[in-house]
Amino acid sequence: MTRTVCVVVSILVNLIVALAVGLWDVIAGIFTWDWERVWDGLVSIVGGVIVAVLGLLRVGLLLDTVDFVREEVQESRLRDHVRGLLARRFARDPESLAAALRAIGVDHGAFGLRLLGRATRTFVRSERTDPDRSVPELVRWHEDPDLPIDVRVLAGYDSESFWRRGRPEVVGADETQVDAYLRDRGGRSFRIYPMSERTLRHKTAVCAERSRELGLIYRFELDEREVTDPAHVVLTTTQDAYDVDVLGRTDERVDPVGARADLPVPHAGTVFGYGGTLIGLSAHLDDAVGVDGMPFPGSWTSGVSVRDRVPDLIYEYVLAHELGHYFGLTHVDGYHRIMYTANPDAGTEAIRWWTIPSLLFLEQQPKFVLEEAKAVWNYIVAGFPTDALVSRAH
């Protein structure tokens, strides 16, 4: 009964937040003639109402209780799987085995590997200038026909596509001042972020919530880092290069021990866009096997990058999706699964037999499944350093 009340309260709180945020965007958009913001506000309001109605219906039909029981059964099975993996890894080290069982909560307490993740909000700075040049780098990137960088697009004043917009944040200038900066080729001091702090915190919160299904307990720390290479503004280089140059990760070819030490600290950074229609990229260090049995070759680093897209109702899972890849998970069919992708190159199908019933009634949001959780733990126990398994990151 207590859980049901908490679920209902949560649904109502989320509805109030969606209505408040949506109404604010509608009003602010009307007064600023920003029709994209008006549209986003209306989507937030309508989406919030639909989700709330379906959520209350789910509680009334006891489907929430059914889902809760299913989750408890799956966690029990995952505990057994992890217990067996740890027993094999530490077969000759009973002290480390006991420490790992305690740290992960396999037998008692909250179950999950505690991970101190890092989320980096990147930015470009208007006044950054090469010592040998008088024109700021950002202006030169904007004027270079060979670079896919338009400062007005980066700032969110223009959109390459209405349906592929993000929510960048400009700090220290308004649209008129940014235009003057481009016209005068300098003379203004401001920063442009591809994602607001509020948006990034929301994505990390969703990731932390959904990743509990994988037996992972996240706590994210946020930081900011300047991007100084145009190839990392709109990402046209490899994820490995981004990991090293922007996130400060270690290349396994240079330092194998350092690259291994990076693994227990999942790190994600923001980008303004990609060379194609992607909304995220990832690199996982070790070779893995997908839940379909197909090999998933590893890379030279570990890290992910994400861009923003609206509405959140659809794209709030992007960080959880990319960090799923970080632990060796591959793409799957069905929009009811977090690891689904609409990228046509992946060859996945959006609708499976369980997609509609899952999203409308039982689960009502994309999820990870037990087989994915087992695959994640196969990856972790096989490759993570001992220290990460026998102690709690938080």
Phi, psi and omega in degrees: 000315180300317180298318180299318178298317179298320179296316180297316179299318179298317179299315182292321178297315179298323177296315179299317179297314180299318179293318182294313180296316180297315180296320178298316180296320179297312181295312181297322179295322179294315183290335180256006182059033180259088186288337174296318179292323176300314180299315180299323178295317179296320177297319179298317181293308182296316179298319180297320179294315181298314180298319180295316181297314179294323179295316178293323176297320179298318178294316182298327180270007179065015178291331176297320178294319177299316180295321179299315179298317179300317179296321179296319179296317180295320178296321178299317179293324178291321176302315180299319180296315181293320178303317179293320178298316181293322180299322179286320182294319184252036183301328181254014181221075184300330180293316178291324178299313180298321180294320180293319179299321179290313184298323183271347180071038183293320183258333183215149174081192180292124183273133174150152175279121179284124182236129174264091182278162178233133178238121185253125174266109181278165178204159170249146186245130188293328188267001180295126186225136173296135181305333182267004182227155179261340181271132180303149180303318184298321177294316181295322176296318181298323184273348183281114182293344181271356180251139180276050185236117174238115186300324179293325176290316178303320183281350179089008180279331174238155179232131175289332178207129180301323186272358180238032183280153169245194179232072178293166181229127177255125181245119176105002180199158172250183185299318180298318181290324177294319177297319178296322178299316179291321180293317182274355181059049178130192175090005178227148179244116178201169176234147174239124177255139178289345184208138177288159178297321179300317180294317180295320178297324178296316181295322178292324179294317177297318179299315180297320180294311184288329183288348173299333178292341177266359185079030179241133179242104185269147158225122185260139169252136180257143172217178180232141179217137179281139175263125184245358180245124181300336179292345180254359176281291163263110194293109179241004176252193183277159174297325178301316180296320178297316180302316183286310189283325184258312184273348179074026179280171185255135175278124183299331180290338180266318184213089182300321181293318179296320178296321178293322180292337178290332191306315183289358178241079179303133186231130178234144177230158180267155173223161178281337181172183180232171179293348178230220183257016182294158172238005177188154175220158181213161172222128176242141192288313187260154172300143180226174176233128180290166180294344176270004178087358181279142179292148180230089187300144180278180182236195182262351180221179173225125181169166180222159173229148180219153172243167181267146172214152176244151004271160179299331181306332181254318192256010180286351182265004187298321180292318177299321179298309183293323177287340169297316175300323181306327179260019172092008180280146181250173180290152180223170175277153171098120181292347178279000179250136181298328183275009172288147173226145177270000179300120184298335180292339182281339179069027181267158179254133184287324185246123172242178186297333185260356187298306184294310177302323181295311185286329183273328190235300191281298186264322175065013174197154178300145183220166166269153180248170186302317182297327176290320178298319178297319180296320177300316181288329172301317181293315183295308185293328180286328190239343183285147176298152182304318182303325182288339183265337186256000179223159181264130178289335177203000000 
